[in-house]
Amino acid sequence: MSVPYSILDLSIIREDFDAKDAYERSLQLACLAEQLGYTRMWLAEHHNMANVGSSAPQILIGYLANGTSKIRLGSGGIMLPNHSPLIIAEQFGTLATLYPNRIDLGLGRAPGTDQTTANILRRGRMESVQDFPNDLDDLQRYFSVENANQKVRAFPAEGLEVPIYLLGSSMSSAVSASQKGLPYAFASHFAPGYLINASRYYRENFQASEALEKPYFISCVNVIAADTDEEAHYLATSFYQTALGIIRGKSYPMKKPVSSMVGIWTEHEASAIQNMMACTFIGSKETLKLQFESFFKQVEVDELMVSTNIYEPDKRLRSLEITAELFQ
């Protein structure tokens, strides 16, 4: 149970509230996480989703960094095919200059949106199999001191050590992370199917690099913690209603908890959500302890990253406290 613990946040917008409220709650979350010993807090890039506030994680990272003093902050992740590697190097070089030794750069290859929006973001340029690895090479080169003699340079990124993490939810991402010798964060909070196989492959095939001597595997999971099991399951209905939007291809705001999901989702939808959210931990501290002990027997993790979607801010912060107590 003694592993580093961190947070993934999407700045989900609550029903009857706006994006400003979501950003303020993210800052509140970061401040408490810093006090409780969380290692890092990441924000994910999403587009064309009315109730997901993290469309510009680079800006939110700066906002959170300005309101905290030591917790690491970063992207979980930046969807690299949506951007020029030069721009990302400049942006994260700027963040790392303003907030030294606190900025992480997590990268993914998915668009973080629907295909129509992806076409607009990428101006019609759809990546080939080799584009992502090449873009990653370019990005690493812009951060290196060896790039000083090139015609195109990334200022102020050049020479800065900004840790790069690869994100994924499939075996292909495990292959890339092991070949590049980079830390690997797996999206088991919504795609648990390949978790065990991907983590094993990554460890068994890891090739040491200048960035990392040995494998470093992060698993992201959903956690809804409360003082009692009953309260935790009640609070989790807000999370279920948000997940229901994913199943239906819609962006729902974070809704208030309900006494029962009966009549809100169908039996088929409930089954689909339970499968998608297999790496979800709900309950009191005692219940969660048993659940996590079982989880750690199945998969070896170097760091646990938690996503906690609860409607009431004070209940969300309490969940954060209970989670920290588990892993301290």
Secondary structure in CASP SS format (residue, H / E / C, confidence):
PFRMAT SS
TARGET T0000
AUTHOR 0000-0000-0000
METHOD secondary structure of the structure
MODEL  1
M C 1.00
S C 1.00
V C 1.00
P C 1.00
Y E 1.00
S E 1.00
I E 1.00
L E 1.00
D E 1.00
L C 1.00
S C 1.00
I E 1.00
I C 1.00
R E 1.00
E C 1.00
D C 1.00
F C 1.00
D C 1.00
A H 1.00
K H 1.00
D H 1.00
A H 1.00
Y H 1.00
E H 1.00
R H 1.00
S H 1.00
L H 1.00
Q H 1.00
L H 1.00
A H 1.00
C H 1.00
L H 1.00
A H 1.00
E H 1.00
Q H 1.00
L C 1.00
G C 1.00
Y C 1.00
T C 1.00
R E 1.00
M E 1.00
W E 1.00
L E 1.00
A C 1.00
E C 1.00
H C 1.00
H C 1.00
N C 1.00
M C 1.00
A C 1.00
N C 1.00
V E 1.00
G C 1.00
S C 1.00
S C 1.00
A C 1.00
P H 1.00
Q H 1.00
I H 1.00
L H 1.00
I H 1.00
G H 1.00
Y H 1.00
L H 1.00
A H 1.00
N H 1.00
G C 1.00
T C 1.00
S C 1.00
K C 1.00
I C 1.00
R E 1.00
L E 1.00
G E 1.00
S E 1.00
G E 1.00
G E 1.00
I E 1.00
M E 1.00
L H 1.00
P H 1.00
N H 1.00
H C 1.00
S C 1.00
P H 1.00
L H 1.00
I H 1.00
I H 1.00
A H 1.00
E H 1.00
Q H 1.00
F H 1.00
G H 1.00
T H 1.00
L H 1.00
A H 1.00
T H 1.00
L H 1.00
Y C 1.00
P C 1.00
N C 1.00
R C 1.00
I E 1.00
D E 1.00
L E 1.00
G E 1.00
L E 1.00
G E 1.00
R C 1.00
A C 1.00
P C 1.00
G C 1.00
T C 1.00
D C 1.00
Q H 1.00
T H 1.00
T H 1.00
A H 1.00
N H 1.00
I H 1.00
L H 1.00
R C 1.00
R C 1.00
G C 1.00
R C 1.00
M C 1.00
E C 1.00
S C 1.00
V C 1.00
Q C 1.00
D H 1.00
F H 1.00
P H 1.00
N H 1.00
D H 1.00
L H 1.00
D H 1.00
D H 1.00
L H 1.00
Q H 1.00
R H 1.00
Y H 1.00
F H 1.00
S C 1.00
V H 1.00
E H 1.00
N H 1.00
A H 1.00
N H 1.00
Q C 1.00
K C 1.00
V C 1.00
R C 1.00
A C 1.00
F C 1.00
P C 1.00
A C 1.00
E C 1.00
G C 1.00
L C 1.00
E C 1.00
V C 1.00
P C 1.00
I E 1.00
Y E 1.00
L E 1.00
L E 1.00
G E 1.00
S C 1.00
S C 1.00
M H 1.00
S H 1.00
S H 1.00
A H 1.00
V H 1.00
S H 1.00
A H 1.00
S H 1.00
Q H 1.00
K H 1.00
G C 1.00
L C 1.00
P C 1.00
Y E 1.00
A E 1.00
F E 1.00
A C 1.00
S C 1.00
H C 1.00
F C 1.00
A C 1.00
P H 1.00
G H 1.00
Y H 1.00
L H 1.00
I H 1.00
N H 1.00
A H 1.00
S H 1.00
R H 1.00
Y H 1.00
Y H 1.00
R H 1.00
E H 1.00
N H 1.00
F C 1.00
Q C 1.00
A C 1.00
S C 1.00
E C 1.00
A C 1.00
L C 1.00
E C 1.00
K C 1.00
P C 1.00
Y C 1.00
F E 1.00
I E 1.00
S E 1.00
C E 1.00
V E 1.00
N E 1.00
V E 1.00
I E 1.00
A E 1.00
A C 1.00
D C 1.00
T C 1.00
D H 1.00
E H 1.00
E H 1.00
A H 1.00
H H 1.00
Y H 1.00
L H 1.00
A H 1.00
T H 1.00
S H 1.00
F H 1.00
Y H 1.00
Q H 1.00
T H 1.00
A H 1.00
L H 1.00
G H 1.00
I H 1.00
I H 1.00
R H 1.00
G C 1.00
K C 1.00
S C 1.00
Y C 1.00
P C 1.00
M E 1.00
K C 1.00
K C 1.00
P C 1.00
V C 1.00
S C 1.00
S C 1.00
M C 1.00
V E 1.00
G C 1.00
I C 1.00
W E 1.00
T C 1.00
E H 1.00
H H 1.00
E H 1.00
A H 1.00
S H 1.00
A H 1.00
I H 1.00
Q H 1.00
N H 1.00
M H 1.00
M C 1.00
A C 1.00
C C 1.00
T E 1.00
F E 1.00
I E 1.00
G E 1.00
S C 1.00
K H 1.00
E H 1.00
T H 1.00
L H 1.00
K H 1.00
L H 1.00
Q H 1.00
F H 1.00
E H 1.00
S H 1.00
F H 1.00
F H 1.00
K H 1.00
Q H 1.00
V C 1.00
E C 1.00
V C 1.00
D C 1.00
E E 1.00
L E 1.00
M E 1.00
V E 1.00
S E 1.00
T C 1.00
N C 1.00
I C 1.00
Y C 1.00
E C 1.00
P H 1.00
D H 1.00
K H 1.00
R H 1.00
L H 1.00
R H 1.00
S H 1.00
L H 1.00
E H 1.00
I H 1.00
T H 1.00
A H 1.00
E H 1.00
L H 1.00
F H 1.00
Q C 1.00
END
